[in-house]
Amino acid sequence: MRLGIAIEETWDFFHEIYADLQARHETTLFTRRKSPFNVARTRIEGLLFRRDMAAFLAAHEVVFFEWASQLLAAATHFPKRCGIVTRLHRYELYDWADRINWDAVDRVILVSRAKEQEFRARFPDQAQKTFVSSPSTSLERFSYRAKPFSGDIGILCHLTPRKRVYDTVLAFYELAQQDDRLHLHIGGGPHVAHGDYYTALLHLIESTGLADRVTLYGHVKETWDWYHKIDIFLSNSYSEGLQVAPMEAMASGCFCLSHRWHGAEELVPAENLFLTTREMQEKILAFCALPESEKQAQRAAMRQLACERFDIRKTIAEIGQVIEDVAAGRHTA
């Protein structure tokens, strides 16, 4: 099959999927050309983009858009020339969905049942096109390594208001007064659009006297090693698609807790969800109070859950099958 791939945002969730598609199909990546001239650059690059996208769509049997965002929005307003499959993660539903001609899209892969419900409610005429395939992780790279409990709590994300790291530090301030073993590890760097949030976070850590109880790591490249420092991993966001970091943490043997954002029940067991800060603190302290053998048993259960639900091989197979089904449908039309 001649398969086009269009992606301009992060590849963080796509490397293994792309490698499989590239191994099985004749694949081409869409590349946006830049004008070498300063004069009328925006106009020239716009003309190049429209010409190149039209040619790209015409040259392939199916084009897969890893993000349902700008490239997809543009492509769906060209005459229909090929099958179109996209994966919608989260933010696209709020920033781009209303700019996409969904009639031109053959299948929409959603990352959770919660996001599928939201998409179908907004675009009921497109409901028959949806398919749920959760994000996932490499169970080989993120391997389980048992370690004695040391009170290390971790959170790994972009430092933006949606992730509620500031609130997590406030909750940890109270926890630290109840258990002097606890240490908070914050992985992830500041976001370009939310520099004030990072500055406020630094000030909060200083003003609460937590400098020796909170470690900031900035961007963590080798996350598979970082998770092995952590006993309890937190997701405290108010909105997610289906967050990958907790999957990686579970696969690494961390005990994971999550705020009850919409869809979080698809990520961790119901007993690992919290609604209020008080509930989060109580669940952390309850885990800390368990005998060592029970802590290890619960961490092993987290690994087993990741193996059952979030194996990257399952996601690779599902996305590949959706693409091939669209190609087959067009061949038989």
C-alpha positions in Angstrom: 0.0 0.0 0.0 1.1 3.6 -0.7 0.7 5.1 2.7 1.3 8.8 3.5 2.1 9.9 7.0 1.4 13.5 8.1 2.7 14.7 11.5 4.1 18.0 12.7 3.6 17.8 16.4 5.4 15.6 18.9 6.5 12.1 17.8 6.5 10.9 21.5 3.6 8.6 21.0 4.3 7.5 17.4 7.8 6.1 17.0 7.0 2.4 17.4 3.8 2.8 15.3 5.6 4.5 12.5 8.4 1.9 12.5 5.8 -0.9 12.0 3.9 1.0 9.3 7.2 1.8 7.5 8.2 -1.9 7.6 4.9 -3.1 6.1 4.0 -0.4 3.6 5.5 2.0 1.1 5.4 5.1 3.3 6.2 8.8 2.7 6.3 11.6 5.2 4.7 14.9 4.4 7.2 17.7 4.6 6.2 21.4 4.6 8.6 23.4 2.4 10.1 26.7 3.5 10.7 29.6 1.2 14.3 30.8 0.8 13.1 34.4 0.3 12.2 36.9 2.9 9.9 38.9 0.6 6.3 37.5 0.6 7.5 34.4 2.5 4.1 33.7 4.1 2.3 33.9 0.8 4.9 31.8 -1.0 4.9 29.1 1.7 1.1 29.0 1.7 1.1 28.4 -2.1 3.7 25.7 -1.7 1.8 24.0 1.1 -1.5 23.9 -0.8 0.2 22.5 -3.9 2.3 19.9 -2.0 -0.6 18.8 0.2 -2.9 18.3 -2.9 -0.1 16.2 -4.6 0.5 14.3 -1.4 -3.1 13.3 -1.1 -3.3 12.3 -4.7 -0.1 10.1 -4.5 -1.3 7.8 -1.7 -4.0 5.3 -1.2 -4.4 6.3 2.5 -2.9 9.2 4.5 -2.6 8.8 8.2 -2.7 12.0 10.3 -1.2 11.3 13.8 -2.8 14.5 15.1 -6.2 15.8 14.2 -5.0 19.3 13.9 -3.7 21.8 11.3 -2.6 19.4 8.6 -5.8 17.4 8.8 -7.9 20.6 8.8 -6.2 21.7 5.6 -6.3 18.3 3.9 -10.0 17.8 4.5 -10.9 20.9 2.4 -9.3 19.5 -0.7 -11.3 17.3 -3.2 -11.4 13.7 -1.9 -8.5 11.8 -3.4 -7.5 9.1 -0.9 -8.5 7.4 2.3 -8.0 9.5 5.4 -7.4 8.2 8.9 -6.5 10.3 11.9 -5.8 9.8 15.6 -7.4 12.4 17.9 -5.5 12.6 21.3 -7.1 15.4 23.3 -6.3 19.0 22.6 -7.4 18.8 19.0 -11.0 18.3 20.2 -10.9 21.8 21.6 -8.6 23.7 19.3 -9.1 22.1 15.8 -12.2 19.9 15.6 -14.6 22.6 14.4 -12.2 23.5 11.5 -12.1 19.9 10.1 -14.4 18.7 7.4 -15.2 15.4 9.1 -17.1 14.2 6.0 -13.7 13.8 4.3 -12.3 11.6 7.1 -12.8 7.8 6.8 -11.9 6.7 10.4 -11.2 8.6 13.6 -9.1 6.8 16.2 -9.8 8.1 19.7 -7.5 7.5 22.7 -10.2 6.7 25.2 -13.9 5.8 25.4 -14.4 9.1 27.3 -13.0 11.1 24.3 -15.0 9.0 21.9 -18.2 9.9 23.8 -17.3 13.5 23.7 -16.5 13.4 20.0 -19.7 11.6 19.1 -21.8 14.1 21.2 -20.3 17.0 19.2 -20.3 15.3 15.8 -23.2 12.8 15.9 -23.2 12.3 12.1 -19.6 11.0 12.4 -20.3 8.4 15.1 -20.0 5.4 12.8 -16.4 6.4 12.0 -14.9 6.2 15.5 -12.6 3.6 16.9 -11.0 3.5 20.3 -7.3 2.5 20.7 -5.7 3.6 23.9 -2.1 5.0 24.0 0.4 2.4 25.3 4.0 1.8 26.2 6.9 -0.5 25.5 6.8 -3.1 28.2 10.4 -4.0 27.4 11.8 -0.5 27.8 9.7 0.3 30.9 10.5 -2.8 33.0 9.5 -3.7 36.5 12.3 -3.4 39.1 11.3 -4.0 42.7 12.9 -1.7 45.3 12.3 -1.2 49.0 9.9 1.6 49.8 11.6 5.0 50.4 8.8 7.5 50.3 9.5 8.8 46.8 6.5 10.4 45.1 6.7 11.4 41.5 4.9 13.5 38.9 6.1 13.7 35.3 4.6 16.2 32.8 4.9 19.6 31.2 4.6 22.2 33.9 1.3 23.8 32.9 -1.8 24.8 34.8 -3.7 21.8 33.4 -1.3 19.4 35.1 -1.9 21.0 38.5 1.7 20.6 39.8 1.3 23.7 41.9 -1.6 22.1 43.7 0.4 18.9 44.1 3.2 20.8 45.9 0.6 22.4 48.2 -0.8 18.9 49.0 2.7 17.6 49.5 3.5 20.4 52.0 0.9 19.0 54.3 1.9 15.4 53.7 5.6 16.2 54.5 4.6 17.3 58.0 3.0 13.9 58.6 5.7 11.6 57.2 9.3 12.7 57.2 10.2 9.9 54.7 8.4 11.6 51.8 10.1 13.3 49.0 8.5 14.8 45.9 10.2 14.4 42.5 8.9 16.6 39.7 10.0 15.7 36.1 9.3 18.0 33.2 10.3 21.4 32.1 8.4 24.7 31.8 6.1 25.2 28.9 6.8 28.1 26.6 3.2 29.5 26.9 3.2 29.2 30.7 6.5 30.6 31.9 4.7 32.4 34.9 3.5 29.0 36.1 7.0 27.7 36.4 8.2 30.8 38.2 5.2 30.5 40.6 6.1 26.9 41.2 9.7 27.8 42.1 8.5 30.5 44.5 6.0 28.1 46.2 8.7 25.5 46.8 11.0 28.2 48.4 8.2 29.9 50.4 7.0 26.6 51.9 10.5 25.6 52.9 10.4 22.4 50.8 13.7 23.0 48.9 15.2 19.9 50.5 12.1 17.8 50.1 11.2 18.6 46.4 13.5 17.8 43.5 13.0 19.5 40.1 14.5 17.6 37.2 13.6 19.6 34.1 13.0 17.6 31.0 13.7 13.9 31.6 15.0 12.2 28.6 15.6 8.7 29.9 12.3 8.3 31.7 12.6 4.5 32.0 15.4 5.1 34.5 13.7 8.0 36.3 10.6 5.9 37.2 12.8 3.5 39.1 13.3 6.2 41.7 9.6 6.5 42.3 7.4 4.6 44.8 4.1 6.4 44.2 3.3 8.2 40.9 0.6 10.9 40.7 -1.5 12.2 37.9 -3.2 15.3 39.2 -4.5 16.8 35.9 -8.0 18.1 35.3 -8.1 17.0 31.7 -6.3 14.2 29.7 -6.8 12.0 26.7 -5.4 8.9 28.3 -2.2 10.0 29.9 0.9 8.0 28.9 3.2 8.8 31.8 1.1 6.8 34.4 1.2 3.8 32.0 4.9 4.0 31.9 5.1 4.4 35.7 2.8 1.3 36.1 4.9 -0.7 33.8 7.9 0.3 35.8 6.3 -0.9 39.0 5.2 2.3 40.6 2.0 2.5 42.6 -0.2 5.0 40.7 -2.9 7.3 41.8 -4.9 9.6 39.6 -7.3 12.5 40.0 -10.7 11.6 38.6 -10.5 13.5 35.4 -12.9 12.4 32.7 -11.7 9.0 31.5 -9.3 8.3 34.3 -11.2 5.1 35.2 -9.8 3.7 31.9 -6.3 4.2 33.3 -6.2 3.0 36.9 -8.5 0.9 39.1 -11.4 2.8 40.8 -9.7 2.4 44.2 -6.7 4.4 42.9 -8.8 7.4 41.9 -9.2 10.5 44.1 -11.4 13.5 43.7 -10.3 15.9 46.4 -6.8 16.8 47.7 -7.8 15.2 51.0 -8.6 12.0 49.3 -5.2 12.0 47.5 -3.4 12.6 50.8 -5.3 9.8 52.5 -4.5 7.3 49.8 -0.8 8.2 49.8 -0.6 7.8 53.6 -2.6 4.6 53.5 -0.1 3.1 51.0 2.8 4.4 53.1 1.4 2.5 56.2 1.1 -0.9 54.4 3.6 -3.7 55.3 6.4 -3.9 52.8 5.2 -7.1 51.4 1.8 -5.6 50.6 3.4 -2.5 49.0 5.4 -4.8 46.7 2.3 -6.8 45.9 0.4 -3.7 44.9 3.3 -2.4 42.8 3.5 -5.8 41.0 -0.3 -5.6 40.4 0.3 -2.2 38.7 2.8 -3.8 36.4 0.4 -6.6 35.5 -2.4 -4.1 34.8 0.0 -2.2 32.4 0.8 -5.5 30.6 -2.9 -6.3 30.2 -4.1 -2.9 29.0 -1.2 -0.8 27.6 1.1 -3.0 25.6 2.4 -1.0 22.6 2.1 -4.1 20.4 -1.7 -4.0 20.8 -1.9 -0.4 19.7 0.4 -1.0 16.7 -1.8 -3.8 15.5 -5.1 -1.9 16.0 -3.9 1.2 14.2 -2.4 -0.8 11.4 -5.7 -2.7 10.9 -7.8 0.4 10.8 -5.5 1.8 8.0 -5.6 -1.4 6.1 -9.4 -1.6 6.4 -9.7 1.9 4.9 -7.4 0.9 2.1 -9.4 -2.3 1.4 -12.7 -0.4 1.4 -11.4 2.0 -1.2 -10.1 -0.8 -3.4 -13.5 -2.5 -3.4 -15.6 0.7 -3.8 
